[in-house]
Amino acid sequence: MASGSRAQGRDARRNGRIPTVPAEDPASIPAVSDDRLWRWHQGCCRLPKMKTSAKIAAGIGALTMLALLRKDSSRRRLPMFKSVVPLTPTVQSPEEQARTLVRGYQEEVGELPTVPLAELMLAQHWLETARGKKCFGWNWGNLSAGASWTGSVWRPNWFQVDSTSSAREKRLHQLMLEHKVPSAFRAYPDAVTGVRDYVALLHRDRFQPILDAGKAGDVEAFARAVNETGYCPDCAIGPTTKTLASLRDEIRAQGLFTDWAPGETVSGEAPPAPSHVAALRIENRILRGEVRHLKRLLEGK
């Protein structure tokens, strides 16, 4: 508090008047601790030249006012993060995206995804990120960051607005202040880490219907689950179903998951696996062989 403000406060106390609190934007008012509220209450109750009832009324009034300000500022406060990275696109080719999805899924779950699930997961990724061209911070699932997130984040373009911002950005900024749209999104050190977090999220009980529909290859059920589980509540079921079906057709046309799935056969013959899947199988065989060799060494055989 400036010296002039302190002097005005002392004059007001000598005259038996309660200092007024200037009006401020609630969003700019910091949170008020319980200890600070108590100190205000004690200070008001010690005002001289006032009857006891007046002191009590002043204390209650100050407590009520600060509690309201605290509630409002708490409601509007946005989560803070230790590491905020620049808004930088992290783009991969379709083949790289398919390879990353298969590898990240296997590392997180311990098994390879089926073809129908892989196709719809990649289609959802394309839907969220404009075919991967607007994937930022290796955030495959476009996952938002809440107050409990301890990793790095990137801020969307509506986080700060000015006179040059578009009407959409200004609208989203206002919704962000009302906690209706995210203020930050998760950022990862590499693509596989981003896929693993995306896969881990889908394996929570809440999002199990998404996985079930994906494994069944049911596009409409997948779109419905994406909407109804809250993964993307703004994704209308009808349009999302059509978009996902179209994107899946593109994925199939490019042969990113060429008629392959664990245990599947076509006309009695095992279907050919994509190169990235074959590479993963070779890596697994080598790893299993090394583990067996180490076990034999430990057992003295």
C-alpha positions in Angstrom: 0.0 0.0 0.0 1.4 3.5 -0.9 2.2 6.0 1.9 -0.6 8.2 0.8 -3.1 5.4 1.1 -1.8 4.5 4.5 -2.2 8.2 5.6 -5.8 8.3 4.3 -6.5 5.1 6.2 -5.1 6.6 9.5 -7.2 9.8 9.0 -10.3 7.7 8.4 -9.7 5.7 11.6 -9.2 8.8 13.6 -12.5 10.2 12.4 -14.3 7.0 13.1 -15.1 6.2 9.5 -14.6 2.9 7.8 -12.3 3.2 4.8 -14.0 2.3 1.5 -12.5 -0.3 -0.8 -12.2 0.9 -4.4 -14.1 -1.1 -7.1 -11.9 -3.4 -9.0 -12.3 -5.9 -11.8 -13.0 -9.2 -9.9 -10.7 -11.1 -12.3 -7.8 -9.0 -11.1 -8.4 -9.5 -7.4 -6.1 -12.2 -6.0 -7.4 -15.0 -3.7 -7.9 -13.9 -0.1 -6.7 -16.3 2.6 -8.6 -17.1 5.7 -5.8 -15.5 7.7 -6.1 -12.3 5.8 -9.9 -12.2 6.3 -9.4 -12.7 10.0 -6.9 -9.8 10.2 -9.4 -7.5 8.4 -12.1 -8.6 10.9 -9.8 -7.8 13.8 -8.8 -4.5 12.4 -12.4 -3.4 11.9 -13.3 -4.4 15.4 -10.5 -2.3 16.8 -11.8 1.0 15.1 -11.9 3.7 17.8 -14.8 6.0 18.7 -17.4 3.4 17.7 -19.9 1.5 19.7 -19.4 -2.3 20.1 -22.5 -3.0 17.9 -21.1 -0.8 15.2 -17.7 -2.5 15.3 -19.3 -5.9 15.0 -21.4 -4.7 12.1 -18.3 -3.3 10.4 -16.4 -6.5 10.9 -19.3 -8.6 9.5 -19.6 -6.3 6.5 -15.9 -6.5 5.8 -15.9 -10.3 6.1 -18.9 -10.6 3.8 -17.4 -8.3 1.2 -14.1 -10.0 1.1 -15.7 -13.5 1.1 -17.7 -12.5 -2.0 -14.6 -11.1 -3.7 -12.7 -14.3 -2.8 -15.4 -16.5 -4.2 -15.6 -14.4 -7.4 -11.9 -14.3 -8.0 -11.5 -18.0 -7.2 -14.2 -18.7 -9.8 -12.5 -16.7 -12.5 -8.9 -17.8 -11.7 -7.3 -19.9 -14.4 -4.9 -22.7 -13.6 -1.2 -21.9 -13.7 1.6 -24.1 -15.1 5.3 -24.3 -14.5 6.2 -25.0 -18.1 4.4 -23.3 -21.0 5.9 -24.2 -24.5 5.4 -22.2 -27.7 2.4 -23.0 -29.9 4.4 -25.1 -32.5 3.0 -27.6 -34.9 4.3 -31.1 -34.6 3.5 -32.7 -37.9 4.0 -36.2 -39.1 3.3 -38.0 -42.4 0.3 -40.4 -42.5 2.7 -43.4 -42.4 4.6 -41.9 -39.4 1.3 -41.3 -37.6 0.2 -45.0 -38.2 3.6 -46.2 -37.0 3.4 -43.9 -33.9 -0.1 -45.1 -33.1 0.8 -48.8 -33.2 4.0 -48.3 -31.2 2.4 -46.0 -28.5 -0.6 -48.3 -28.1 1.6 -51.4 -27.7 3.9 -49.7 -25.2 1.0 -48.5 -23.1 -1.3 -51.5 -23.2 1.1 -54.3 -23.9 -0.6 -55.5 -27.1 -1.1 -54.3 -30.6 -4.4 -52.7 -31.5 -6.8 -54.4 -33.9 -7.2 -52.9 -37.3 -10.7 -51.5 -36.8 -9.7 -49.8 -33.6 -6.5 -48.4 -35.1 -8.4 -47.0 -38.1 -10.9 -45.2 -35.9 -8.4 -43.9 -33.5 -6.3 -42.4 -36.3 -9.5 -41.0 -37.9 -10.4 -39.4 -34.6 -6.9 -37.9 -34.4 -7.3 -36.6 -38.0 -10.7 -35.1 -37.0 -9.2 -33.3 -33.9 -6.1 -32.0 -35.7 -7.0 -31.5 -39.4 -5.3 -34.7 -40.5 -2.4 -34.0 -38.1 -1.6 -30.7 -39.6 -2.7 -28.8 -36.5 -1.3 -31.2 -33.9 0.6 -29.1 -31.4 3.0 -30.3 -28.7 2.6 -33.9 -29.9 -0.9 -33.8 -28.3 -2.5 -36.6 -30.3 -5.8 -36.5 -28.5 -6.0 -32.7 -28.3 -6.2 -33.2 -24.5 -6.8 -30.2 -22.3 -4.7 -29.5 -19.2 -6.4 -29.0 -15.9 -5.0 -27.7 -12.6 -3.8 -31.2 -11.7 -1.7 -31.5 -14.8 2.1 -31.3 -13.9 3.6 -31.5 -17.3 4.2 -28.9 -20.0 1.3 -27.1 -21.8 0.7 -24.9 -24.7 -1.8 -22.0 -24.8 -4.5 -21.7 -27.5 -4.7 -18.6 -29.6 -7.7 -17.4 -27.6 -5.8 -17.3 -24.3 -4.8 -13.7 -24.9 -6.8 -11.4 -27.2 -6.5 -7.8 -28.4 -8.1 -5.5 -31.0 -6.7 -7.6 -33.8 -8.2 -10.9 -32.6 -11.0 -12.4 -34.5 -14.6 -12.5 -33.2 -14.3 -16.3 -32.6 -11.1 -15.8 -30.5 -12.8 -13.1 -28.4 -15.8 -15.3 -27.9 -13.7 -18.3 -26.9 -11.6 -16.1 -24.6 -14.8 -15.0 -22.7 -15.9 -18.7 -22.5 -12.4 -19.5 -21.2 -12.8 -17.0 -18.4 -16.1 -18.7 -17.5 -14.3 -22.1 -17.5 -16.3 -23.3 -20.4 -13.4 -23.9 -22.8 -9.8 -24.9 -21.9 -7.1 -22.3 -21.2 -4.2 -24.8 -21.9 -3.5 -28.1 -23.6 -1.1 -30.8 -22.8 2.4 -30.9 -24.4 4.7 -33.9 -24.7 8.4 -34.4 -25.4 7.7 -36.7 -28.4 4.9 -38.3 -30.4 5.0 -41.7 -28.7 4.5 -40.1 -25.3 1.6 -38.2 -26.6 0.0 -41.3 -28.1 0.5 -43.2 -24.8 -1.3 -40.6 -22.8 -4.1 -40.5 -25.3 -4.4 -44.4 -25.1 -4.2 -44.3 -21.3 -7.1 -41.9 -21.3 -9.3 -44.0 -23.5 -8.6 -47.0 -21.3 -10.3 -45.4 -18.3 -13.7 -46.8 -17.4 -15.4 -43.6 -18.4 -14.2 -43.9 -22.0 -14.5 -47.7 -22.4 -17.5 -47.3 -24.8 -15.1 -45.6 -27.2 -12.7 -48.5 -27.2 -15.5 -51.1 -27.5 -17.0 -49.3 -30.5 -13.6 -49.0 -32.1 -12.8 -52.7 -31.7 -16.1 -53.5 -33.3 -15.5 -51.1 -36.1 -18.9 -49.4 -35.5 -18.4 -45.8 -36.7 -21.8 -44.5 -35.5 -21.3 -46.1 -32.0 -17.8 -44.7 -31.9 -19.1 -41.2 -32.7 -21.9 -41.6 -30.1 -19.4 -42.7 -27.5 -17.1 -39.8 -28.2 -20.0 -37.4 -27.6 -21.8 -39.1 -24.7 -18.7 -39.9 -22.6 -17.7 -36.2 -22.7 -14.5 -36.8 -24.7 -15.8 -34.3 -27.2 -19.3 -33.1 -26.2 -19.4 -30.6 -29.0 -19.0 -33.3 -31.7 -22.5 -33.8 -32.9 -23.2 -37.5 -33.5 -24.6 -37.3 -37.1 -21.9 -35.1 -38.7 -19.1 -36.8 -36.7 -20.2 -40.2 -37.9 -20.0 -39.1 -41.5 -16.7 -37.4 -41.1 -15.1 -40.4 -39.3 -16.4 -42.8 -42.0 -14.9 -40.6 -44.7 -11.6 -40.3 -42.9 -11.5 -44.1 -42.3 -12.0 -44.6 -46.1 -9.0 -42.4 -46.7 -6.9 -44.4 -44.2 -7.9 -47.6 -45.9 -7.2 -46.2 -49.4 -3.7 -45.3 -48.2 -3.1 -48.8 -46.9 -2.0 -47.6 -43.5 -3.3 -50.7 -41.7 -3.5 -53.1 -44.6 -6.0 -55.8 -43.7 -4.1 -56.9 -40.6 -5.1 -57.6 -37.1 -3.7 -60.0 -34.5 -5.1 -63.5 -35.1 -7.0 -62.6 -38.2 -6.8 -64.7 -41.4 -8.0 -64.2 -44.9 -8.8 -67.3 -47.0 -6.8 -69.5 -44.6 -3.6 -67.4 -45.0 -2.2 -64.8 -42.6 -2.7 -61.4 -44.2 0.4 -59.2 -44.8 1.3 -56.8 -42.0 2.3 -53.2 -42.6 6.1 -52.6 -42.4 5.8 -50.8 -39.0 3.9 -53.7 -37.5 6.4 -56.2 -38.9 9.2 -54.2 -37.4 7.5 -54.2 -34.0 7.1 -58.0 -34.2 10.8 -58.4 -34.9 11.7 -56.1 -32.0 9.4 -58.2 -29.7 11.0 -61.5 -30.7 14.5 -60.1 -30.1 13.5 -58.7 -26.7 11.9 -62.0 -25.7 15.0 -63.9 -26.8 17.2 -61.6 -24.7 15.0 -62.0 -21.7 15.2 -65.8 -22.0 19.0 -65.6 -22.3 19.3 -63.5 -19.2 17.1 -65.9 -17.3 19.3 -68.8 -18.3 22.4 -66.9 -17.2 20.8 -66.1 -13.8 19.8 -69.7 -13.3 23.3 -70.9 -14.1 22.2 -72.9 -17.1 
